[in-house]
Amino acid sequence: MDNQQVLVTGGTGFIAQHCMLALLDAGYRVRTTVRTLSREDEVRSNLRTGGAEPDNRLSFVVTDLGADTGWAEAAAGCSYVLHGASPTPSGTYSNEEEWIRPAVDGNLRVLRAARAAKIKRVVLTSAFGAIGVGHKPMKRPFNETDWSDLSGNVAPYQKSKTLSERAAWDFVAREGGGLELSAVNPVAVMGPVLGPDYSHSIRTIKNMMDGQPGNPKINSCFVDVRDVADLHLRAMTNPSANGERFLATSGESLWMVQVAELLKQRLGKHAEKVSTRVLPNTFIRAAALTNMAMKGIVPLLDVNLNATGEKAKRVLGWAPRSPEEAIIASAESLVSLDLVG
């Protein structure tokens, strides 16, 4: 490694922290960005939960995707960038532009800073939301040649992921100046949580364990966050990854009721509150009239979102855990950190 340094943006993020764990384990020094240094202790604590003691191999820079300040300092002296900082669903944004603009502008800020700092390669954390949304029903699994159809029914977050990834590829093609780019597109990210701030996908597991009344008829692929981090590192250094996007997904997609049944089978008393009831679509549609979270679910009802991770396995030698392993790791970590009711 020659003591190479890697910039990981959005250091409070779930995937970002697992990327930091993988980088530290592989011998890299890590610099990460946060909006405020008041969160440094939390990040270090989460990394300790993950088994790392980074000491002076980890440093922090204050930046924000919405401003230029700090990005030159963040990128200086780094060999690679893993860029995962992005607006995430909170339900508080009033219009699409408030999702899209920060995501697009943020990607371009990071890429400009990387180009100026002579970074070798940026690995962009994109999402399945840039691949598999807005389409008519598919007969085959989604793959990396697919892009979400923004003329279809696409939520603002997924639209922001699609447009910001496209903007990144366009920038590198037009004015990258030799900067290399790879993208990793994870499906629903599971795996061990490190603290109370984790992926919104894991919230679905928490909701089940906290006793939500049933399961909508929605379908998803799953992947373990440790394997997402491993894929980022492979995409960072493998020559074959330059200019490529990689779906981070493992196994066949599952319906939510199958996830609930898995929790029941494997978690004993910790799954006492898990319901294996399937909620009728009519119930979800009625609830969506007044509930924003339910409204986001409606376009996904009865849609098979199967996707394939074969490209990452073939090109990069990626070998992910099964979706069942990833889901159970999420649930067990929620229990061990006392994060379920």
LOPA-845336 format. One record per residue (C-alpha): residue number from 1; residue in three letters; y, x negated, z negated. Coordinates in steps of 0.2 Angstrom, whole numbers, plus 5000, padded with zeros to 4 digits. Layout:
% residues N
<nr NUM&rest ALA&c2 Y&c1 X&c3 Z>
...
This chain:
% residues 341
<nr 1&rest MET&c2 5000&c1 5000&c3 5000>
<nr 2&rest ASP&c2 5011&c1 4985&c3 4997>
<nr 3&rest ASN&c2 5019&c1 4995&c3 4983>
<nr 4&rest GLN&c2 5026&c1 5008&c3 4996>
<nr 5&rest GLN&c2 5037&c1 5022&c3 4990>
<nr 6&rest VAL&c2 5036&c1 5040&c3 4996>
<nr 7&rest LEU&c2 5049&c1 5053&c3 4994>
<nr 8&rest VAL&c2 5042&c1 5070&c3 4989>
<nr 9&rest THR&c2 5055&c1 5084&c3 4990>
<nr 10&rest GLY&c2 5056&c1 5099&c3 4978>
<nr 11&rest GLY&c2 5048&c1 5090&c3 4963>
<nr 12&rest THR&c2 5046&c1 5106&c3 4953>
<nr 13&rest GLY&c2 5035&c1 5114&c3 4966>
<nr 14&rest PHE&c2 5016&c1 5117&c3 4963>
<nr 15&rest ILE&c2 5010&c1 5108&c3 4979>
<nr 16&rest ALA&c2 5023&c1 5094&c3 4977>
<nr 17&rest GLN&c2 5017&c1 5090&c3 4960>
<nr 18&rest HIS&c2 4999&c1 5089&c3 4966>
<nr 19&rest CYS&c2 5005&c1 5078&c3 4981>
<nr 20&rest MET&c2 5013&c1 5067&c3 4968>
<nr 21&rest LEU&c2 4997&c1 5066&c3 4958>
<nr 22&rest ALA&c2 4987&c1 5061&c3 4974>
<nr 23&rest LEU&c2 5001&c1 5048&c3 4979>
<nr 24&rest LEU&c2 5001&c1 5040&c3 4961>
<nr 25&rest ASP&c2 4982&c1 5039&c3 4961>
<nr 26&rest ALA&c2 4982&c1 5031&c3 4978>
<nr 27&rest GLY&c2 4994&c1 5017&c3 4971>
<nr 28&rest TYR&c2 5011&c1 5023&c3 4979>
<nr 29&rest ARG&c2 5027&c1 5023&c3 4970>
<nr 30&rest VAL&c2 5035&c1 5041&c3 4971>
<nr 31&rest ARG&c2 5053&c1 5047&c3 4971>
<nr 32&rest THR&c2 5056&c1 5065&c3 4970>
<nr 33&rest THR&c2 5071&c1 5077&c3 4971>
<nr 34&rest VAL&c2 5076&c1 5090&c3 4959>
<nr 35&rest ARG&c2 5091&c1 5101&c3 4958>
<nr 36&rest THR&c2 5095&c1 5096&c3 4940>
<nr 37&rest LEU&c2 5088&c1 5082&c3 4929>
<nr 38&rest SER&c2 5085&c1 5094&c3 4915>
<nr 39&rest ARG&c2 5068&c1 5097&c3 4924>
<nr 40&rest GLU&c2 5062&c1 5079&c3 4924>
<nr 41&rest ASP&c2 5053&c1 5081&c3 4907>
<nr 42&rest GLU&c2 5044&c1 5096&c3 4913>
<nr 43&rest VAL&c2 5039&c1 5087&c3 4929>
<nr 44&rest ARG&c2 5032&c1 5072&c3 4920>
<nr 45&rest SER&c2 5023&c1 5084&c3 4907>
<nr 46&rest ASN&c2 5015&c1 5093&c3 4922>
<nr 47&rest LEU&c2 5009&c1 5077&c3 4929>
<nr 48&rest ARG&c2 5002&c1 5071&c3 4913>
<nr 49&rest THR&c2 4992&c1 5088&c3 4912>
<nr 50&rest GLY&c2 4986&c1 5083&c3 4929>
<nr 51&rest GLY&c2 4980&c1 5066&c3 4922>
<nr 52&rest ALA&c2 4994&c1 5054&c3 4928>
<nr 53&rest GLU&c2 5005&c1 5043&c3 4917>
<nr 54&rest PRO&c2 5018&c1 5038&c3 4931>
<nr 55&rest ASP&c2 5030&c1 5029&c3 4919>
<nr 56&rest ASN&c2 5042&c1 5019&c3 4931>
<nr 57&rest ARG&c2 5032&c1 5022&c3 4947>
<nr 58&rest LEU&c2 5041&c1 5039&c3 4947>
<nr 59&rest SER&c2 5060&c1 5041&c3 4949>
<nr 60&rest PHE&c2 5071&c1 5056&c3 4952>
<nr 61&rest VAL&c2 5086&c1 5060&c3 4963>
<nr 62&rest VAL&c2 5097&c1 5076&c3 4961>
<nr 63&rest THR&c2 5099&c1 5085&c3 4978>
<nr 64&rest ASP&c2 5099&c1 5103&c3 4985>
<nr 65&rest LEU&c2 5094&c1 5109&c3 5002>
<nr 66&rest GLY&c2 5110&c1 5118&c3 5003>
<nr 67&rest ALA&c2 5121&c1 5102&c3 5002>
<nr 68&rest ASP&c2 5121&c1 5085&c3 5011>
<nr 69&rest THR&c2 5124&c1 5075&c3 4995>
<nr 70&rest GLY&c2 5110&c1 5064&c3 4988>
<nr 71&rest TRP&c2 5099&c1 5065&c3 5003>
<nr 72&rest ALA&c2 5103&c1 5047&c3 5009>
<nr 73&rest GLU&c2 5100&c1 5040&c3 4992>
<nr 74&rest ALA&c2 5084&c1 5050&c3 4991>
<nr 75&rest ALA&c2 5077&c1 5043&c3 5007>
<nr 76&rest ALA&c2 5083&c1 5025&c3 5005>
<nr 77&rest GLY&c2 5069&c1 5012&c3 5004>
<nr 78&rest CYS&c2 5055&c1 5025&c3 5006>
<nr 79&rest SER&c2 5041&c1 5023&c3 5019>
<nr 80&rest TYR&c2 5037&c1 5041&c3 5021>
<nr 81&rest VAL&c2 5043&c1 5059&c3 5016>
<nr 82&rest LEU&c2 5032&c1 5073&c3 5010>
<nr 83&rest HIS&c2 5045&c1 5088&c3 5013>
<nr 84&rest GLY&c2 5039&c1 5103&c3 5003>
<nr 85&rest ALA&c2 5056&c1 5109&c3 4996>
<nr 86&rest SER&c2 5060&c1 5127&c3 5002>
<nr 87&rest PRO&c2 5066&c1 5144&c3 4996>
<nr 88&rest THR&c2 5052&c1 5154&c3 4989>
<nr 89&rest PRO&c2 5049&c1 5173&c3 4987>
<nr 90&rest SER&c2 5059&c1 5179&c3 4972>
<nr 91&rest GLY&c2 5064&c1 5196&c3 4978>
<nr 92&rest THR&c2 5083&c1 5193&c3 4974>
<nr 93&rest TYR&c2 5089&c1 5189&c3 4992>
<nr 94&rest SER&c2 5098&c1 5203&c3 5000>
<nr 95&rest ASN&c2 5096&c1 5199&c3 5018>
<nr 96&rest GLU&c2 5085&c1 5189&c3 5030>
<nr 97&rest GLU&c2 5099&c1 5176&c3 5033>
<nr 98&rest GLU&c2 5098&c1 5171&c3 5015>
<nr 99&rest TRP&c2 5080&c1 5166&c3 5017>
<nr 100&rest ILE&c2 5081&c1 5158&c3 5034>
<nr 101&rest ARG&c2 5097&c1 5148&c3 5034>
<nr 102&rest PRO&c2 5093&c1 5137&c3 5018>
<nr 103&rest ALA&c2 5075&c1 5134&c3 5025>
<nr 104&rest VAL&c2 5081&c1 5129&c3 5043>
<nr 105&rest ASP&c2 5096&c1 5119&c3 5037>
<nr 106&rest GLY&c2 5086&c1 5111&c3 5023>
<nr 107&rest ASN&c2 5073&c1 5104&c3 5035>
<nr 108&rest LEU&c2 5086&c1 5097&c3 5046>
<nr 109&rest ARG&c2 5095&c1 5088&c3 5032>
<nr 110&rest VAL&c2 5079&c1 5080&c3 5026>
<nr 111&rest LEU&c2 5075&c1 5075&c3 5044>
<nr 112&rest ARG&c2 5092&c1 5067&c3 5047>
<nr 113&rest ALA&c2 5091&c1 5058&c3 5031>
<nr 114&rest ALA&c2 5074&c1 5052&c3 5035>
<nr 115&rest ARG&c2 5079&c1 5046&c3 5053>
<nr 116&rest ALA&c2 5094&c1 5037&c3 5045>
<nr 117&rest ALA&c2 5083&c1 5028&c3 5032>
<nr 118&rest LYS&c2 5071&c1 5023&c3 5046>
<nr 119&rest ILE&c2 5057&c1 5033&c3 5038>
<nr 120&rest LYS&c2 5040&c1 5031&c3 5047>
<nr 121&rest ARG&c2 5034&c1 5049&c3 5046>
<nr 122&rest VAL&c2 5039&c1 5065&c3 5038>
<nr 123&rest VAL&c2 5025&c1 5077&c3 5033>
<nr 124&rest LEU&c2 5032&c1 5095&c3 5032>
<nr 125&rest THR&c2 5024&c1 5107&c3 5021>
<nr 126&rest SER&c2 5025&c1 5123&c3 5032>
<nr 127&rest ALA&c2 5014&c1 5138&c3 5029>
<nr 128&rest PHE&c2 5001&c1 5150&c3 5036>
<nr 129&rest GLY&c2 5016&c1 5162&c3 5037>
<nr 130&rest ALA&c2 5022&c1 5151&c3 5052>
<nr 131&rest ILE&c2 5005&c1 5154&c3 5061>
<nr 132&rest GLY&c2 4997&c1 5171&c3 5057>
<nr 133&rest VAL&c2 5010&c1 5184&c3 5055>
<nr 134&rest GLY&c2 5016&c1 5198&c3 5066>
<nr 135&rest HIS&c2 5001&c1 5198&c3 5078>
<nr 136&rest LYS&c2 4991&c1 5212&c3 5085>
<nr 137&rest PRO&c2 4973&c1 5211&c3 5077>
<nr 138&rest MET&c2 4964&c1 5195&c3 5082>
<nr 139&rest LYS&c2 4946&c1 5193&c3 5087>
<nr 140&rest ARG&c2 4945&c1 5175&c3 5083>
<nr 141&rest PRO&c2 4951&c1 5165&c3 5068>
<nr 142&rest PHE&c2 4969&c1 5159&c3 5068>
<nr 143&rest ASN&c2 4972&c1 5140&c3 5073>
<nr 144&rest GLU&c2 4986&c1 5128&c3 5075>
<nr 145&rest THR&c2 4990&c1 5133&c3 5092>
<nr 146&rest ASP&c2 4996&c1 5150&c3 5085>
<nr 147&rest TRP&c2 5014&c1 5154&c3 5080>
<nr 148&rest SER&c2 5019&c1 5170&c3 5070>
<nr 149&rest ASP&c2 5026&c1 5183&c3 5082>
<nr 150&rest LEU&c2 5043&c1 5187&c3 5075>
<nr 151&rest SER&c2 5045&c1 5202&c3 5086>
<nr 152&rest GLY&c2 5031&c1 5210&c3 5075>
<nr 153&rest ASN&c2 5032&c1 5215&c3 5057>
<nr 154&rest VAL&c2 5036&c1 5199&c3 5048>
<nr 155&rest ALA&c2 5044&c1 5197&c3 5030>
<nr 156&rest PRO&c2 5059&c1 5186&c3 5028>
<nr 157&rest TYR&c2 5050&c1 5172&c3 5019>
<nr 158&rest GLN&c2 5037&c1 5171&c3 5033>
<nr 159&rest LYS&c2 5051&c1 5172&c3 5046>
<nr 160&rest SER&c2 5060&c1 5157&c3 5037>
<nr 161&rest LYS&c2 5044&c1 5147&c3 5037>
<nr 162&rest THR&c2 5042&c1 5150&c3 5056>
<nr 163&rest LEU&c2 5060&c1 5146&c3 5061>
<nr 164&rest SER&c2 5062&c1 5131&c3 5050>
<nr 165&rest GLU&c2 5045&c1 5123&c3 5056>
<nr 166&rest ARG&c2 5051&c1 5126&c3 5074>
<nr 167&rest ALA&c2 5068&c1 5119&c3 5070>
<nr 168&rest ALA&c2 5059&c1 5103&c3 5063>
<nr 169&rest TRP&c2 5049&c1 5101&c3 5079>
<nr 170&rest ASP&c2 5064&c1 5104&c3 5090>
<nr 171&rest PHE&c2 5074&c1 5091&c3 5081>
<nr 172&rest VAL&c2 5061&c1 5077&c3 5082>
<nr 173&rest ALA&c2 5058&c1 5081&c3 5100>
<nr 174&rest ARG&c2 5077&c1 5080&c3 5104>
<nr 175&rest GLU&c2 5085&c1 5068&c3 5092>
<nr 176&rest GLY&c2 5071&c1 5061&c3 5081>
<nr 177&rest GLY&c2 5075&c1 5043&c3 5087>
<nr 178&rest GLY&c2 5057&c1 5038&c3 5084>
<nr 179&rest LEU&c2 5054&c1 5048&c3 5068>
<nr 180&rest GLU&c2 5036&c1 5054&c3 5067>
<nr 181&rest LEU&c2 5032&c1 5072&c3 5061>
<nr 182&rest SER&c2 5016&c1 5081&c3 5055>
<nr 183&rest ALA&c2 5015&c1 5098&c3 5048>
<nr 184&rest VAL&c2 5003&c1 5105&c3 5035>
<nr 185&rest ASN&c2 5001&c1 5124&c3 5035>
<nr 186&rest PRO&c2 4992&c1 5130&c3 5019>
<nr 187&rest VAL&c2 4985&c1 5147&c3 5017>
<nr 188&rest ALA&c2 4985&c1 5155&c3 4999>
<nr 189&rest VAL&c2 4985&c1 5140&c3 4988>
<nr 190&rest MET&c2 4974&c1 5140&c3 4973>
<nr 191&rest GLY&c2 4968&c1 5126&c3 4961>
<nr 192&rest PRO&c2 4972&c1 5120&c3 4944>
<nr 193&rest VAL&c2 4990&c1 5125&c3 4937>
<nr 194&rest LEU&c2 4999&c1 5111&c3 4928>
<nr 195&rest GLY&c2 5011&c1 5122&c3 4919>
<nr 196&rest PRO&c2 5019&c1 5140&c3 4919>
<nr 197&rest ASP&c2 5027&c1 5137&c3 4936>
<nr 198&rest TYR&c2 5014&c1 5138&c3 4950>
<nr 199&rest SER&c2 5011&c1 5145&c3 4967>
<nr 200&rest HIS&c2 5015&c1 5164&c3 4970>
<nr 201&rest SER&c2 4997&c1 5165&c3 4977>
<nr 202&rest ILE&c2 4990&c1 5161&c3 4960>
<nr 203&rest ARG&c2 5000&c1 5175&c3 4953>
<nr 204&rest THR&c2 4988&c1 5187&c3 4962>
<nr 205&rest ILE&c2 4974&c1 5179&c3 4951>
<nr 206&rest LYS&c2 4985&c1 5181&c3 4935>
<nr 207&rest ASN&c2 4989&c1 5199&c3 4939>
<nr 208&rest MET&c2 4970&c1 5203&c3 4941>
<nr 209&rest MET&c2 4966&c1 5194&c3 4925>
<nr 210&rest ASP&c2 4981&c1 5203&c3 4916>
<nr 211&rest GLY&c2 4973&c1 5220&c3 4921>
<nr 212&rest GLN&c2 4981&c1 5226&c3 4937>
<nr 213&rest PRO&c2 4974&c1 5244&c3 4941>
<nr 214&rest GLY&c2 4965&c1 5239&c3 4957>
<nr 215&rest ASN&c2 4965&c1 5229&c3 4973>
<nr 216&rest PRO&c2 4974&c1 5233&c3 4989>
<nr 217&rest LYS&c2 4964&c1 5231&c3 5005>
<nr 218&rest ILE&c2 4972&c1 5214&c3 5010>
<nr 219&rest ASN&c2 4963&c1 5199&c3 5016>
<nr 220&rest SER&c2 4967&c1 5180&c3 5014>
<nr 221&rest CYS&c2 4960&c1 5163&c3 5017>
<nr 222&rest PHE&c2 4961&c1 5151&c3 5002>
<nr 223&rest VAL&c2 4963&c1 5133&c3 4999>
<nr 224&rest ASP&c2 4963&c1 5121&c3 4983>
<nr 225&rest VAL&c2 4980&c1 5113&c3 4980>
<nr 226&rest ARG&c2 4971&c1 5096&c3 4977>
<nr 227&rest ASP&c2 4964&c1 5097&c3 4995>
<nr 228&rest VAL&c2 4981&c1 5102&c3 5001>
<nr 229&rest ALA&c2 4988&c1 5086&c3 4993>
<nr 230&rest ASP&c2 4974&c1 5076&c3 5001>
<nr 231&rest LEU&c2 4978&c1 5083&c3 5018>
<nr 232&rest HIS&c2 4996&c1 5078&c3 5016>
<nr 233&rest LEU&c2 4991&c1 5060&c3 5012>
<nr 234&rest ARG&c2 4979&c1 5060&c3 5027>
<nr 235&rest ALA&c2 4993&c1 5067&c3 5038>
<nr 236&rest MET&c2 5005&c1 5054&c3 5032>
<nr 237&rest THR&c2 4995&c1 5039&c3 5037>
<nr 238&rest ASN&c2 4983&c1 5043&c3 5050>
<nr 239&rest PRO&c2 4990&c1 5038&c3 5068>
<nr 240&rest SER&c2 4981&c1 5054&c3 5075>
<nr 241&rest ALA&c2 4991&c1 5065&c3 5064>
<nr 242&rest ASN&c2 5008&c1 5061&c3 5073>
<nr 243&rest GLY&c2 5015&c1 5076&c3 5082>
<nr 244&rest GLU&c2 5001&c1 5088&c3 5075>
<nr 245&rest ARG&c2 5001&c1 5103&c3 5064>
<nr 246&rest PHE&c2 4986&c1 5106&c3 5052>
<nr 247&rest LEU&c2 4980&c1 5122&c3 5044>
<nr 248&rest ALA&c2 4975&c1 5119&c3 5026>
<nr 249&rest THR&c2 4961&c1 5132&c3 5024>
<nr 250&rest SER&c2 4943&c1 5132&c3 5018>
<nr 251&rest GLY&c2 4929&c1 5144&c3 5022>
<nr 252&rest GLU&c2 4930&c1 5162&c3 5028>
<nr 253&rest SER&c2 4944&c1 5173&c3 5022>
<nr 254&rest LEU&c2 4940&c1 5185&c3 5008>
<nr 255&rest TRP&c2 4946&c1 5203&c3 5003>
<nr 256&rest MET&c2 4955&c1 5205&c3 4987>
<nr 257&rest VAL&c2 4941&c1 5215&c3 4980>
<nr 258&rest GLN&c2 4929&c1 5200&c3 4983>
<nr 259&rest VAL&c2 4941&c1 5189&c3 4973>
<nr 260&rest ALA&c2 4940&c1 5201&c3 4959>
<nr 261&rest GLU&c2 4921&c1 5202&c3 4960>
<nr 262&rest LEU&c2 4920&c1 5183&c3 4959>
<nr 263&rest LEU&c2 4931&c1 5182&c3 4944>
<nr 264&rest LYS&c2 4920&c1 5195&c3 4935>
<nr 265&rest GLN&c2 4904&c1 5185&c3 4939>
<nr 266&rest ARG&c2 4911&c1 5168&c3 4934>
<nr 267&rest LEU&c2 4923&c1 5171&c3 4920>
<nr 268&rest GLY&c2 4914&c1 5181&c3 4907>
<nr 269&rest LYS&c2 4925&c1 5188&c3 4893>
<nr 270&rest HIS&c2 4941&c1 5181&c3 4902>
<nr 271&rest ALA&c2 4939&c1 5193&c3 4916>
<nr 272&rest GLU&c2 4937&c1 5208&c3 4905>
<nr 273&rest LYS&c2 4953&c1 5216&c3 4912>
<nr 274&rest VAL&c2 4949&c1 5213&c3 4930>
<nr 275&rest SER&c2 4947&c1 5228&c3 4940>
<nr 276&rest THR&c2 4935&c1 5229&c3 4955>
<nr 277&rest ARG&c2 4942&c1 5245&c3 4961>
<nr 278&rest VAL&c2 4949&c1 5246&c3 4979>
<nr 279&rest LEU&c2 4966&c1 5255&c3 4979>
<nr 280&rest PRO&c2 4968&c1 5267&c3 4994>
<nr 281&rest ASN&c2 4981&c1 5262&c3 5007>
<nr 282&rest THR&c2 4989&c1 5279&c3 5005>
<nr 283&rest PHE&c2 4993&c1 5274&c3 4987>
<nr 284&rest ILE&c2 5000&c1 5257&c3 4992>
<nr 285&rest ARG&c2 5011&c1 5266&c3 5006>
<nr 286&rest ALA&c2 5018&c1 5278&c3 4993>
<nr 287&rest ALA&c2 5021&c1 5265&c3 4980>
<nr 288&rest ALA&c2 5030&c1 5254&c3 4994>
<nr 289&rest LEU&c2 5044&c1 5268&c3 4995>
<nr 290&rest THR&c2 5051&c1 5262&c3 4979>
<nr 291&rest ASN&c2 5043&c1 5245&c3 4975>
<nr 292&rest MET&c2 5048&c1 5230&c3 4985>
<nr 293&rest ALA&c2 5032&c1 5220&c3 4981>
<nr 294&rest MET&c2 5022&c1 5234&c3 4988>
<nr 295&rest LYS&c2 5032&c1 5235&c3 5003>
<nr 296&rest GLY&c2 5028&c1 5217&c3 5008>
<nr 297&rest ILE&c2 5009&c1 5222&c3 5007>
<nr 298&rest VAL&c2 5010&c1 5236&c3 5019>
<nr 299&rest PRO&c2 5009&c1 5226&c3 5035>
<nr 300&rest LEU&c2 4994&c1 5217&c3 5028>
<nr 301&rest LEU&c2 4983&c1 5232&c3 5024>
<nr 302&rest ASP&c2 4966&c1 5231&c3 5033>
<nr 303&rest VAL&c2 4972&c1 5215&c3 5043>
<nr 304&rest ASN&c2 4959&c1 5201&c3 5044>
<nr 305&rest LEU&c2 4968&c1 5185&c3 5042>
<nr 306&rest ASN&c2 4954&c1 5173&c3 5045>
<nr 307&rest ALA&c2 4959&c1 5155&c3 5050>
<nr 308&rest THR&c2 4950&c1 5139&c3 5053>
<nr 309&rest GLY&c2 4953&c1 5122&c3 5046>
<nr 310&rest GLU&c2 4941&c1 5113&c3 5059>
<nr 311&rest LYS&c2 4955&c1 5103&c3 5066>
<nr 312&rest ALA&c2 4959&c1 5094&c3 5050>
<nr 313&rest LYS&c2 4941&c1 5091&c3 5047>
<nr 314&rest ARG&c2 4938&c1 5084&c3 5064>
<nr 315&rest VAL&c2 4954&c1 5074&c3 5067>
<nr 316&rest LEU&c2 4957&c1 5068&c3 5049>
<nr 317&rest GLY&c2 4940&c1 5068&c3 5040>
<nr 318&rest TRP&c2 4946&c1 5081&c3 5028>
<nr 319&rest ALA&c2 4933&c1 5089&c3 5017>
<nr 320&rest PRO&c2 4940&c1 5103&c3 5006>
<nr 321&rest ARG&c2 4932&c1 5112&c3 4992>
<nr 322&rest SER&c2 4925&c1 5130&c3 4995>
<nr 323&rest PRO&c2 4937&c1 5145&c3 4992>
<nr 324&rest GLU&c2 4927&c1 5151&c3 4978>
<nr 325&rest GLU&c2 4929&c1 5134&c3 4969>
<nr 326&rest ALA&c2 4948&c1 5134&c3 4972>
<nr 327&rest ILE&c2 4949&c1 5152&c3 4965>
<nr 328&rest ILE&c2 4939&c1 5148&c3 4949>
<nr 329&rest ALA&c2 4949&c1 5132&c3 4946>
<nr 330&rest SER&c2 4965&c1 5143&c3 4946>
<nr 331&rest ALA&c2 4958&c1 5155&c3 4934>
<nr 332&rest GLU&c2 4950&c1 5142&c3 4922>
<nr 333&rest SER&c2 4967&c1 5133&c3 4922>
<nr 334&rest LEU&c2 4976&c1 5149&c3 4918>
<nr 335&rest VAL&c2 4965&c1 5152&c3 4903>
<nr 336&rest SER&c2 4965&c1 5134&c3 4897>
<nr 337&rest LEU&c2 4984&c1 5133&c3 4897>
<nr 338&rest ASP&c2 4985&c1 5150&c3 4889>
<nr 339&rest LEU&c2 4994&c1 5158&c3 4903>
<nr 340&rest VAL&c2 4985&c1 5175&c3 4904>
<nr 341&rest GLY&c2 4987&c1 5189&c3 4893>
